[in-house]
Amino acid sequence: MSEKDPRSEDSKKRDLISRGDKTSTPVGKAAFALLRALDPVFQYSVLKYGVGTGLLHRVGLRTLPPGLPAHTGIALIDGLQLSPYRLVLVGMAVGSAIKHDIWISALSEEPMSIQNAFIIGVFNLVMNSLNSYAFLASITSASQESTFPQPALLVGSALYTTGIFTELIAEIQRKRFKSDPANKGKPYTGGLWSLARHINYGAYTFWRAGYAAAAGGWVWGAVVGAFFFSDFATRAVPILNEYCAKRYGEDWAKFEKQTKWRLIPGVY
């Protein structure tokens, strides 16, 4: 059953999620899942065959040589004929697509219009592609050393893994709470959410920054992390706070007092 969104019209326009709306939108959700599933295929095409790198060459940028293919003993992986570094980056694209497809198919109850599916799907494709091209361009690539793995890849992979699993686990915890009829009309304040009121947004920032750092190095990772942190802190969190405060009232006010951090425990 859908509930009236108590937020201002301005807040609703700035949010791609229809809060409280439980309308079934199988076509929109299927479109989103398909777009996210196609992203790793495109990233593989970029990293394996250099799709789109002609534009980089036209502006005078050099790109990295392909490198020696990895030999893991696993036919499916070795058949990709990618260097170990590029395998990790494709793996990050696959992981983010799987996470989003789990979210849209099993965790999200809000509707997904075809328009929003396209917007969000293309946005993720662009972000992941920027990472791939940042890696391929010699001037920005995190792969500047002959040794493997490089520090940026290690740190980036740690941030990515921590962020994406934190986001997924937090959303599973909230879904289980919301699925219990006894909890109707209550905010979820336990589990990972007891560490930060919007822990999923903070976790998303982590894995996005880690993915970017692994591909394009420290500066690119910092730029991407700062972009998402700023967007969540100045747009998404205030919008969601307004919704939660009006929907949950005193329960939300109590949660704000108990859990002071908004996005990242100990930081903000």
C-alpha atoms as an extended CHARMM CRD file, in Angstrom:
* protein
*
       268  EXT
         1         1  MET       CA              0.0000000000        0.0000000000        0.0000000000  PROA      1               0.0000000000
         2         2  SER       CA              1.3180000000        3.4100000000       -0.9520000000  PROA      2               0.0000000000
         3         3  GLU       CA              1.5590000000        6.2780000000        1.5110000000  PROA      3               0.0000000000
         4         4  LYS       CA              1.3750000000        9.9950000000        0.8100000000  PROA      4               0.0000000000
         5         5  ASP       CA              4.8100000000       11.5990000000        0.5080000000  PROA      5               0.0000000000
         6         6  PRO       CA              4.7800000000       14.4010000000        3.1180000000  PROA      6               0.0000000000
         7         7  ARG       CA              7.7150000000       16.3180000000        1.6340000000  PROA      7               0.0000000000
         8         8  SER       CA              7.6060000000       19.6500000000       -0.1510000000  PROA      8               0.0000000000
         9         9  GLU       CA              7.1890000000       19.6150000000       -3.9150000000  PROA      9               0.0000000000
        10        10  ASP       CA             10.7120000000       20.9950000000       -4.3080000000  PROA      10              0.0000000000
        11        11  SER       CA             12.1790000000       18.0510000000       -2.3850000000  PROA      11              0.0000000000
        12        12  LYS       CA             10.1760000000       15.5550000000       -4.4220000000  PROA      12              0.0000000000
        13        13  LYS       CA             11.5180000000       17.0400000000       -7.6680000000  PROA      13              0.0000000000
        14        14  ARG       CA             15.1150000000       16.7060000000       -6.4540000000  PROA      14              0.0000000000
        15        15  ASP       CA             14.7270000000       13.0220000000       -5.5550000000  PROA      15              0.0000000000
        16        16  LEU       CA             14.6260000000       10.1500000000       -8.0520000000  PROA      16              0.0000000000
        17        17  ILE       CA             12.9590000000        7.8980000000       -5.4640000000  PROA      17              0.0000000000
        18        18  SER       CA              9.2150000000        8.1230000000       -4.7870000000  PROA      18              0.0000000000
        19        19  ARG       CA              9.2880000000        7.7350000000       -1.0030000000  PROA      19              0.0000000000
        20        20  GLY       CA              6.4420000000        5.7260000000        0.4970000000  PROA      20              0.0000000000
        21        21  ASP       CA              5.0860000000        4.7330000000       -2.9190000000  PROA      21              0.0000000000
        22        22  LYS       CA              4.7190000000        0.9520000000       -3.3480000000  PROA      22              0.0000000000
        23        23  THR       CA              3.3550000000        0.9840000000       -6.8970000000  PROA      23              0.0000000000
        24        24  SER       CA              4.5010000000       -2.0340000000       -8.8910000000  PROA      24              0.0000000000
        25        25  THR       CA              6.6640000000       -1.1100000000      -11.8940000000  PROA      25              0.0000000000
        26        26  PRO       CA              8.0350000000       -4.3780000000      -13.3350000000  PROA      26              0.0000000000
        27        27  VAL       CA              8.9140000000       -2.8620000000      -16.7200000000  PROA      27              0.0000000000
        28        28  GLY       CA             10.8980000000        0.0040000000      -15.2150000000  PROA      28              0.0000000000
        29        29  LYS       CA             12.7110000000       -2.3080000000      -12.8050000000  PROA      29              0.0000000000
        30        30  ALA       CA             13.4940000000       -4.7500000000      -15.6100000000  PROA      30              0.0000000000
        31        31  ALA       CA             14.8680000000       -1.8880000000      -17.7160000000  PROA      31              0.0000000000
        32        32  PHE       CA             17.0780000000       -0.7850000000      -14.8310000000  PROA      32              0.0000000000
        33        33  ALA       CA             18.3590000000       -4.3200000000      -14.2420000000  PROA      33              0.0000000000
        34        34  LEU       CA             19.1250000000       -4.7360000000      -17.9510000000  PROA      34              0.0000000000
        35        35  LEU       CA             20.9880000000       -1.4440000000      -18.2040000000  PROA      35              0.0000000000
        36        36  ARG       CA             23.0990000000       -2.2830000000      -15.1690000000  PROA      36              0.0000000000
        37        37  ALA       CA             23.8020000000       -5.7770000000      -16.5180000000  PROA      37              0.0000000000
        38        38  LEU       CA             25.0410000000       -4.3150000000      -19.8120000000  PROA      38              0.0000000000
        39        39  ASP       CA             27.5300000000       -2.0220000000      -18.0820000000  PROA      39              0.0000000000
        40        40  PRO       CA             30.1980000000       -4.6960000000      -17.3400000000  PROA      40              0.0000000000
        41        41  VAL       CA             30.0120000000       -5.7680000000      -20.9780000000  PROA      41              0.0000000000
        42        42  PHE       CA             30.8150000000       -2.2360000000      -22.0800000000  PROA      42              0.0000000000
        43        43  GLN       CA             33.6170000000       -1.8580000000      -19.5310000000  PROA      43              0.0000000000
        44        44  TYR       CA             35.1230000000       -5.0990000000      -20.7790000000  PROA      44              0.0000000000
        45        45  SER       CA             34.9690000000       -3.7810000000      -24.3580000000  PROA      45              0.0000000000
        46        46  VAL       CA             36.7940000000       -0.6280000000      -23.2890000000  PROA      46              0.0000000000
        47        47  LEU       CA             39.4910000000       -2.4050000000      -21.2900000000  PROA      47              0.0000000000
        48        48  LYS       CA             39.9900000000       -5.2970000000      -23.7160000000  PROA      48              0.0000000000
        49        49  TYR       CA             39.4970000000       -3.7210000000      -27.1300000000  PROA      49              0.0000000000
        50        50  GLY       CA             39.9770000000       -0.0200000000      -26.4030000000  PROA      50              0.0000000000
        51        51  VAL       CA             36.4780000000        0.9870000000      -27.4740000000  PROA      51              0.0000000000
        52        52  GLY       CA             36.3280000000        4.7830000000      -27.4710000000  PROA      52              0.0000000000
        53        53  THR       CA             40.0510000000        5.3450000000      -26.9890000000  PROA      53              0.0000000000
        54        54  GLY       CA             40.2980000000        6.8150000000      -30.4720000000  PROA      54              0.0000000000
        55        55  LEU       CA             38.9210000000       10.0270000000      -28.9710000000  PROA      55              0.0000000000
        56        56  LEU       CA             41.7420000000       10.0470000000      -26.4200000000  PROA      56              0.0000000000
        57        57  HSD       CA             44.3120000000        9.6140000000      -29.1800000000  PROA      57              0.0000000000
        58        58  ARG       CA             42.8050000000       12.4670000000      -31.1790000000  PROA      58              0.0000000000
        59        59  VAL       CA             43.4820000000       14.9080000000      -28.3640000000  PROA      59              0.0000000000
        60        60  GLY       CA             47.0380000000       13.6810000000      -27.9980000000  PROA      60              0.0000000000
        61        61  LEU       CA             46.6760000000       11.2920000000      -25.0660000000  PROA      61              0.0000000000
        62        62  ARG       CA             48.5790000000        8.0120000000      -25.0170000000  PROA      62              0.0000000000
        63        63  THR       CA             46.9920000000        4.8360000000      -23.6990000000  PROA      63              0.0000000000
        64        64  LEU       CA             48.4900000000        1.8800000000      -21.8960000000  PROA      64              0.0000000000
        65        65  PRO       CA             49.4890000000       -1.3000000000      -23.7550000000  PROA      65              0.0000000000
        66        66  PRO       CA             47.1860000000       -4.2660000000      -23.0250000000  PROA      66              0.0000000000
        67        67  GLY       CA             49.6020000000       -6.1190000000      -20.7210000000  PROA      67              0.0000000000
        68        68  LEU       CA             50.0280000000       -9.8590000000      -20.3350000000  PROA      68              0.0000000000
        69        69  PRO       CA             46.8100000000      -11.8240000000      -19.7600000000  PROA      69              0.0000000000
        70        70  ALA       CA             46.2340000000      -13.3010000000      -16.3290000000  PROA      70              0.0000000000
        71        71  HSD       CA             46.5490000000      -17.0500000000      -15.8070000000  PROA      71              0.0000000000
        72        72  THR       CA             44.3370000000      -18.1100000000      -12.9270000000  PROA      72              0.0000000000
        73        73  GLY       CA             43.5790000000      -21.6540000000      -14.0250000000  PROA      73              0.0000000000
        74        74  ILE       CA             39.8850000000      -20.7520000000      -14.2750000000  PROA      74              0.0000000000
        75        75  ALA       CA             38.8170000000      -21.0740000000      -17.8910000000  PROA      75              0.0000000000
        76        76  LEU       CA             36.0330000000      -18.4890000000      -17.6910000000  PROA      76              0.0000000000
        77        77  ILE       CA             38.3720000000      -15.8150000000      -16.2900000000  PROA      77              0.0000000000
        78        78  ASP       CA             41.3950000000      -16.6760000000      -18.4040000000  PROA      78              0.0000000000
        79        79  GLY       CA             39.2060000000      -16.6310000000      -21.4930000000  PROA      79              0.0000000000
        80        80  LEU       CA             38.6950000000      -12.8980000000      -21.0310000000  PROA      80              0.0000000000
        81        81  GLN       CA             42.3710000000      -12.3840000000      -21.9190000000  PROA      81              0.0000000000
        82        82  LEU       CA             42.7880000000       -9.4280000000      -19.5830000000  PROA      82              0.0000000000
        83        83  SER       CA             45.7650000000       -8.4110000000      -17.4910000000  PROA      83              0.0000000000
        84        84  PRO       CA             45.3280000000       -8.9070000000      -13.7270000000  PROA      84              0.0000000000
        85        85  TYR       CA             44.7930000000       -5.1810000000      -13.1740000000  PROA      85              0.0000000000
        86        86  ARG       CA             42.0930000000       -4.9640000000      -15.8200000000  PROA      86              0.0000000000
        87        87  LEU       CA             40.4310000000       -8.0780000000      -14.4340000000  PROA      87              0.0000000000
        88        88  VAL       CA             40.0350000000       -6.3300000000      -11.0950000000  PROA      88              0.0000000000
        89        89  LEU       CA             38.4370000000       -3.2850000000      -12.7330000000  PROA      89              0.0000000000
        90        90  VAL       CA             36.0090000000       -5.4290000000      -14.7230000000  PROA      90              0.0000000000
        91        91  GLY       CA             35.2680000000       -7.2790000000      -11.4910000000  PROA      91              0.0000000000
        92        92  MET       CA             34.3520000000       -3.9670000000       -9.8590000000  PROA      92              0.0000000000
        93        93  ALA       CA             31.9430000000       -3.2010000000      -12.6870000000  PROA      93              0.0000000000
        94        94  VAL       CA             30.4080000000       -6.6570000000      -12.3280000000  PROA      94              0.0000000000
        95        95  GLY       CA             30.1450000000       -6.2950000000       -8.5470000000  PROA      95              0.0000000000
        96        96  SER       CA             28.3980000000       -2.9290000000       -8.7390000000  PROA      96              0.0000000000
        97        97  ALA       CA             25.9520000000       -4.2590000000      -11.3400000000  PROA      97              0.0000000000
        98        98  ILE       CA             25.1370000000       -7.3130000000       -9.2270000000  PROA      98              0.0000000000
        99        99  LYS       CA             24.6410000000       -5.1580000000       -6.1470000000  PROA      99              0.0000000000
       100       100  HSD       CA             22.2440000000       -2.8360000000       -7.9930000000  PROA      100             0.0000000000
       101       101  ASP       CA             20.3210000000       -5.7240000000       -9.5390000000  PROA      101             0.0000000000
       102       102  ILE       CA             19.8860000000       -7.3220000000       -6.0990000000  PROA      102             0.0000000000
       103       103  TRP       CA             18.6380000000       -3.9770000000       -4.8050000000  PROA      103             0.0000000000
       104       104  ILE       CA             16.1040000000       -3.4010000000       -7.5720000000  PROA      104             0.0000000000
       105       105  SER       CA             14.8050000000       -6.9860000000       -7.6500000000  PROA      105             0.0000000000
       106       106  ALA       CA             14.7370000000       -7.9230000000       -3.9580000000  PROA      106             0.0000000000
       107       107  LEU       CA             15.2270000000       -4.9070000000       -1.6990000000  PROA      107             0.0000000000
       108       108  SER       CA             13.5630000000       -1.8230000000       -3.1730000000  PROA      108             0.0000000000
       109       109  GLU       CA              9.7990000000       -1.4550000000       -2.8060000000  PROA      109             0.0000000000
       110       110  GLU       CA              9.5540000000        1.9640000000       -4.4360000000  PROA      110             0.0000000000
       111       111  PRO       CA              8.5900000000        2.2580000000       -8.1080000000  PROA      111             0.0000000000
       112       112  MET       CA             11.1710000000        2.6680000000      -10.8590000000  PROA      112             0.0000000000
       113       113  SER       CA              9.9150000000        4.5060000000      -13.9120000000  PROA      113             0.0000000000
       114       114  ILE       CA             11.4720000000        3.7880000000      -17.2950000000  PROA      114             0.0000000000
       115       115  GLN       CA             12.7410000000        7.3720000000      -17.3530000000  PROA      115             0.0000000000
       116       116  ASN       CA             14.4650000000        7.0560000000      -13.9760000000  PROA      116             0.0000000000
       117       117  ALA       CA             15.8030000000        3.6220000000      -14.9020000000  PROA      117             0.0000000000
       118       118  PHE       CA             17.4440000000        5.2110000000      -17.9170000000  PROA      118             0.0000000000
       119       119  ILE       CA             18.8090000000        8.1810000000      -15.9430000000  PROA      119             0.0000000000
       120       120  ILE       CA             20.2950000000        6.0570000000      -13.1640000000  PROA      120             0.0000000000
       121       121  GLY       CA             21.5090000000        3.3420000000      -15.5060000000  PROA      121             0.0000000000
       122       122  VAL       CA             23.2620000000        5.7800000000      -17.8350000000  PROA      122             0.0000000000
       123       123  PHE       CA             24.7340000000        7.6870000000      -14.8890000000  PROA      123             0.0000000000
       124       124  ASN       CA             26.3690000000        4.5140000000      -13.5650000000  PROA      124             0.0000000000
       125       125  LEU       CA             27.5740000000        3.6180000000      -17.0500000000  PROA      125             0.0000000000
       126       126  VAL       CA             29.1910000000        7.0450000000      -17.4130000000  PROA      126             0.0000000000
       127       127  MET       CA             30.8490000000        6.8920000000      -13.9800000000  PROA      127             0.0000000000
       128       128  ASN       CA             32.2680000000        3.4180000000      -14.5930000000  PROA      128             0.0000000000
       129       129  SER       CA             33.4040000000        4.4030000000      -18.0790000000  PROA      129             0.0000000000
       130       130  LEU       CA             35.2360000000        7.4380000000      -16.7370000000  PROA      130             0.0000000000
       131       131  ASN       CA             37.0920000000        5.0450000000      -14.4440000000  PROA      131             0.0000000000
       132       132  SER       CA             37.9860000000        2.7530000000      -17.3350000000  PROA      132             0.0000000000
       133       133  TYR       CA             39.2570000000        5.6000000000      -19.5090000000  PROA      133             0.0000000000
       134       134  ALA       CA             41.1380000000        7.1430000000      -16.5790000000  PROA      134             0.0000000000
       135       135  PHE       CA             42.9280000000        3.8210000000      -16.2060000000  PROA      135             0.0000000000
       136       136  LEU       CA             43.7410000000        3.5210000000      -19.9060000000  PROA      136             0.0000000000
       137       137  ALA       CA             45.0740000000        7.0730000000      -20.3090000000  PROA      137             0.0000000000
       138       138  SER       CA             48.7750000000        7.0630000000      -19.4380000000  PROA      138             0.0000000000
       139       139  ILE       CA             48.5890000000       10.5190000000      -17.8910000000  PROA      139             0.0000000000
       140       140  THR       CA             45.9250000000        9.5190000000      -15.3280000000  PROA      140             0.0000000000
       141       141  SER       CA             46.2850000000        5.7530000000      -14.9370000000  PROA      141             0.0000000000
       142       142  ALA       CA             46.8370000000        4.3000000000      -11.4600000000  PROA      142             0.0000000000
       143       143  SER       CA             48.9520000000        1.6220000000      -13.1450000000  PROA      143             0.0000000000
       144       144  GLN       CA             52.2160000000        3.5490000000      -13.3840000000  PROA      144             0.0000000000
       145       145  GLU       CA             54.5580000000        0.9310000000      -11.9170000000  PROA      145             0.0000000000
       146       146  SER       CA             55.8970000000       -2.3520000000      -13.2320000000  PROA      146             0.0000000000
       147       147  THR       CA             55.0380000000       -4.1750000000      -10.0090000000  PROA      147             0.0000000000
       148       148  PHE       CA             51.6000000000       -5.5890000000       -9.2710000000  PROA      148             0.0000000000
       149       149  PRO       CA             49.4920000000       -4.8130000000       -7.3590000000  PROA      149             0.0000000000
       150       150  GLN       CA             50.0340000000       -1.0790000000       -7.0700000000  PROA      150             0.0000000000
       151       151  PRO       CA             49.1710000000        0.8300000000       -3.8420000000  PROA      151             0.0000000000
       152       152  ALA       CA             46.2150000000        2.6340000000       -5.4420000000  PROA      152             0.0000000000
       153       153  LEU       CA             44.7440000000       -0.6970000000       -6.4970000000  PROA      153             0.0000000000
       154       154  LEU       CA             45.1530000000       -2.1890000000       -3.0200000000  PROA      154             0.0000000000
       155       155  VAL       CA             43.6460000000        0.7800000000       -1.2040000000  PROA      155             0.0000000000
       156       156  GLY       CA             40.9550000000        1.2730000000       -3.8300000000  PROA      156             0.0000000000
       157       157  SER       CA             39.9660000000       -2.3930000000       -3.7110000000  PROA      157             0.0000000000
       158       158  ALA       CA             39.7410000000       -2.2590000000        0.0980000000  PROA      158             0.0000000000
       159       159  LEU       CA             37.4870000000        0.8130000000       -0.0470000000  PROA      159             0.0000000000
       160       160  TYR       CA             35.3830000000       -0.7210000000       -2.8040000000  PROA      160             0.0000000000
       161       161  THR       CA             34.8970000000       -4.0390000000       -1.0010000000  PROA      161             0.0000000000
       162       162  THR       CA             34.1360000000       -2.3860000000        2.3400000000  PROA      162             0.0000000000
       163       163  GLY       CA             31.7040000000        0.0600000000        0.7780000000  PROA      163             0.0000000000
       164       164  ILE       CA             29.7480000000       -2.2590000000       -1.4500000000  PROA      164             0.0000000000
       165       165  PHE       CA             29.2840000000       -4.9670000000        1.1860000000  PROA      165             0.0000000000
       166       166  THR       CA             28.3700000000       -2.4030000000        3.8430000000  PROA      166             0.0000000000
       167       167  GLU       CA             25.7610000000       -0.8950000000        1.5310000000  PROA      167             0.0000000000
       168       168  LEU       CA             24.3050000000       -4.2840000000        0.6290000000  PROA      168             0.0000000000
       169       169  ILE       CA             24.2240000000       -5.6420000000        4.1910000000  PROA      169             0.0000000000
       170       170  ALA       CA             22.6720000000       -2.4280000000        5.5150000000  PROA      170             0.0000000000
       171       171  GLU       CA             19.9060000000       -2.5800000000        2.9270000000  PROA      171             0.0000000000
       172       172  ILE       CA             19.2340000000       -6.2480000000        3.6580000000  PROA      172             0.0000000000
       173       173  GLN       CA             18.9720000000       -5.4620000000        7.3800000000  PROA      173             0.0000000000
       174       174  ARG       CA             16.5010000000       -2.6580000000        6.7090000000  PROA      174             0.0000000000
       175       175  LYS       CA             14.4630000000       -4.8130000000        4.3330000000  PROA      175             0.0000000000
       176       176  ARG       CA             14.0670000000       -7.5590000000        6.9540000000  PROA      176             0.0000000000
       177       177  PHE       CA             12.9320000000       -4.9980000000        9.5280000000  PROA      177             0.0000000000
       178       178  LYS       CA             10.4290000000       -3.3980000000        7.1600000000  PROA      178             0.0000000000
       179       179  SER       CA              9.0430000000       -6.7850000000        6.1010000000  PROA      179             0.0000000000
       180       180  ASP       CA              7.7730000000       -7.4540000000        9.6310000000  PROA      180             0.0000000000
       181       181  PRO       CA              4.2150000000       -6.0480000000        9.9590000000  PROA      181             0.0000000000
       182       182  ALA       CA              4.9440000000       -5.2890000000       13.6370000000  PROA      182             0.0000000000
       183       183  ASN       CA              7.4180000000       -2.6190000000       12.4970000000  PROA      183             0.0000000000
       184       184  LYS       CA              5.0220000000       -0.7200000000       10.2390000000  PROA      184             0.0000000000
       185       185  GLY       CA              5.4730000000        3.0220000000       10.6080000000  PROA      185             0.0000000000
       186       186  LYS       CA              8.7860000000        2.7080000000       12.4450000000  PROA      186             0.0000000000
       187       187  PRO       CA             12.2650000000        3.7430000000       11.2370000000  PROA      187             0.0000000000
       188       188  TYR       CA             14.9800000000        1.1040000000       11.2780000000  PROA      188             0.0000000000
       189       189  THR       CA             17.6730000000        2.1470000000       13.7360000000  PROA      189             0.0000000000
       190       190  GLY       CA             19.5600000000       -1.0930000000       14.3800000000  PROA      190             0.0000000000
       191       191  GLY       CA             22.3960000000       -3.0090000000       12.7470000000  PROA      191             0.0000000000
       192       192  LEU       CA             24.7270000000       -0.9120000000       10.6140000000  PROA      192             0.0000000000
       193       193  TRP       CA             22.2130000000        1.9350000000       10.7100000000  PROA      193             0.0000000000
       194       194  SER       CA             23.0600000000        2.4590000000       14.3810000000  PROA      194             0.0000000000
       195       195  LEU       CA             26.4910000000        3.6720000000       13.2070000000  PROA      195             0.0000000000
       196       196  ALA       CA             25.1790000000        6.3590000000       10.8270000000  PROA      196             0.0000000000
       197       197  ARG       CA             21.6430000000        7.3880000000        9.9070000000  PROA      197             0.0000000000
       198       198  HSD       CA             22.3510000000        7.1140000000        6.1860000000  PROA      198             0.0000000000
       199       199  ILE       CA             25.0480000000        4.4510000000        6.2850000000  PROA      199             0.0000000000
       200       200  ASN       CA             24.0890000000        3.2190000000        2.8150000000  PROA      200             0.0000000000
       201       201  TYR       CA             24.9560000000        6.6020000000        1.2830000000  PROA      201             0.0000000000
       202       202  GLY       CA             28.2650000000        6.7020000000        3.1210000000  PROA      202             0.0000000000
       203       203  ALA       CA             29.0550000000        3.1730000000        1.9480000000  PROA      203             0.0000000000
       204       204  TYR       CA             28.1940000000        4.1200000000       -1.6430000000  PROA      204             0.0000000000
       205       205  THR       CA             30.6370000000        7.0210000000       -1.3920000000  PROA      205             0.0000000000
       206       206  PHE       CA             33.3290000000        4.6190000000       -0.1820000000  PROA      206             0.0000000000
       207       207  TRP       CA             33.0170000000        2.1300000000       -2.9990000000  PROA      207             0.0000000000
       208       208  ARG       CA             32.7160000000        4.8150000000       -5.6530000000  PROA      208             0.0000000000
       209       209  ALA       CA             35.9000000000        6.5070000000       -4.3640000000  PROA      209             0.0000000000
       210       210  GLY       CA             37.6760000000        3.1370000000       -4.1550000000  PROA      210             0.0000000000
       211       211  TYR       CA             36.7110000000        2.1470000000       -7.7000000000  PROA      211             0.0000000000
       212       212  ALA       CA             37.9290000000        5.5170000000       -8.9970000000  PROA      212             0.0000000000
       213       213  ALA       CA             41.2130000000        5.3870000000       -7.0570000000  PROA      213             0.0000000000
       214       214  ALA       CA             41.9340000000        1.8590000000       -8.2910000000  PROA      214             0.0000000000
       215       215  ALA       CA             41.4790000000        3.0200000000      -11.8810000000  PROA      215             0.0000000000
       216       216  GLY       CA             42.6760000000        6.6190000000      -11.9950000000  PROA      216             0.0000000000
       217       217  GLY       CA             44.8210000000        7.0250000000       -8.9060000000  PROA      217             0.0000000000
       218       218  TRP       CA             44.6570000000        9.1170000000       -5.7580000000  PROA      218             0.0000000000
       219       219  VAL       CA             43.5260000000       12.4040000000       -7.3060000000  PROA      219             0.0000000000
       220       220  TRP       CA             40.7070000000       10.8860000000       -9.3440000000  PROA      220             0.0000000000
       221       221  GLY       CA             39.6040000000        8.8210000000       -6.3430000000  PROA      221             0.0000000000
       222       222  ALA       CA             39.5150000000       11.9440000000       -4.1700000000  PROA      222             0.0000000000
       223       223  VAL       CA             37.5600000000       13.8920000000       -6.8090000000  PROA      223             0.0000000000
       224       224  VAL       CA             34.9290000000       11.1750000000       -7.1520000000  PROA      224             0.0000000000
       225       225  GLY       CA             34.6820000000       10.6270000000       -3.4030000000  PROA      225             0.0000000000
       226       226  ALA       CA             34.3030000000       14.3780000000       -2.7870000000  PROA      226             0.0000000000
       227       227  PHE       CA             31.6230000000       14.6220000000       -5.4930000000  PROA      227             0.0000000000
       228       228  PHE       CA             29.4190000000       11.9320000000       -3.9820000000  PROA      228             0.0000000000
       229       229  PHE       CA             30.0400000000       13.0540000000       -0.4080000000  PROA      229             0.0000000000
       230       230  SER       CA             29.0440000000       16.6030000000       -1.3230000000  PROA      230             0.0000000000
       231       231  ASP       CA             25.9390000000       15.4720000000       -3.2280000000  PROA      231             0.0000000000
       232       232  PHE       CA             24.7340000000       13.2760000000       -0.3840000000  PROA      232             0.0000000000
       233       233  ALA       CA             25.5130000000       15.8570000000        2.3150000000  PROA      233             0.0000000000
       234       234  THR       CA             23.8960000000       18.8260000000        0.5470000000  PROA      234             0.0000000000
       235       235  ARG       CA             21.0670000000       17.1900000000       -1.4440000000  PROA      235             0.0000000000
       236       236  ALA       CA             20.1690000000       13.5670000000       -0.6670000000  PROA      236             0.0000000000
       237       237  VAL       CA             20.4840000000       13.6030000000        3.1320000000  PROA      237             0.0000000000
       238       238  PRO       CA             18.4590000000       16.8190000000        3.6790000000  PROA      238             0.0000000000
       239       239  ILE       CA             15.7640000000       15.5270000000        1.3160000000  PROA      239             0.0000000000
       240       240  LEU       CA             15.5620000000       12.1720000000        3.0860000000  PROA      240             0.0000000000
       241       241  ASN       CA             15.7320000000       13.8000000000        6.5230000000  PROA      241             0.0000000000
       242       242  GLU       CA             12.7060000000       15.8850000000        5.6460000000  PROA      242             0.0000000000
       243       243  TYR       CA             10.7840000000       12.7830000000        4.6170000000  PROA      243             0.0000000000
       244       244  CYS       CA             11.7690000000       10.7690000000        7.7030000000  PROA      244             0.0000000000
       245       245  ALA       CA             11.1010000000       13.6200000000       10.1320000000  PROA      245             0.0000000000
       246       246  LYS       CA              7.5950000000       14.1300000000        8.7550000000  PROA      246             0.0000000000
       247       247  ARG       CA              6.7920000000       10.4260000000        8.4820000000  PROA      247             0.0000000000
       248       248  TYR       CA              8.2900000000        9.1100000000       11.7340000000  PROA      248             0.0000000000
       249       249  GLY       CA              8.0450000000       12.1780000000       13.9610000000  PROA      249             0.0000000000
       250       250  GLU       CA              9.3670000000       11.6200000000       17.4790000000  PROA      250             0.0000000000
       251       251  ASP       CA             10.8960000000        8.2470000000       16.5600000000  PROA      251             0.0000000000
       252       252  TRP       CA             13.1110000000        9.9510000000       13.9990000000  PROA      252             0.0000000000
       253       253  ALA       CA             14.0180000000       12.7680000000       16.3870000000  PROA      253             0.0000000000
       254       254  LYS       CA             15.0750000000       10.1340000000       18.9250000000  PROA      254             0.0000000000
       255       255  PHE       CA             17.1540000000        8.3620000000       16.2670000000  PROA      255             0.0000000000
       256       256  GLU       CA             18.9130000000       11.6320000000       15.4230000000  PROA      256             0.0000000000
       257       257  LYS       CA             19.8870000000       12.0880000000       19.0590000000  PROA      257             0.0000000000
       258       258  GLN       CA             21.0720000000        8.5000000000       19.4870000000  PROA      258             0.0000000000
       259       259  THR       CA             22.9790000000        8.3470000000       16.1920000000  PROA      259             0.0000000000
       260       260  LYS       CA             24.6890000000       11.6710000000       15.5210000000  PROA      260             0.0000000000
       261       261  TRP       CA             26.6290000000       10.6540000000       12.4080000000  PROA      261             0.0000000000
       262       262  ARG       CA             24.8240000000       11.1190000000        9.1140000000  PROA      262             0.0000000000
       263       263  LEU       CA             26.9460000000        9.3740000000        6.4540000000  PROA      263             0.0000000000
       264       264  ILE       CA             30.2530000000        8.0770000000        7.7690000000  PROA      264             0.0000000000
       265       265  PRO       CA             30.8120000000        7.1300000000       11.4420000000  PROA      265             0.0000000000
       266       266  GLY       CA             33.3560000000        9.4320000000       13.0630000000  PROA      266             0.0000000000
       267       267  VAL       CA             33.4790000000       11.7560000000       10.0410000000  PROA      267             0.0000000000
       268       268  TYR       CA             30.0640000000       13.2570000000        9.2570000000  PROA      268             0.0000000000
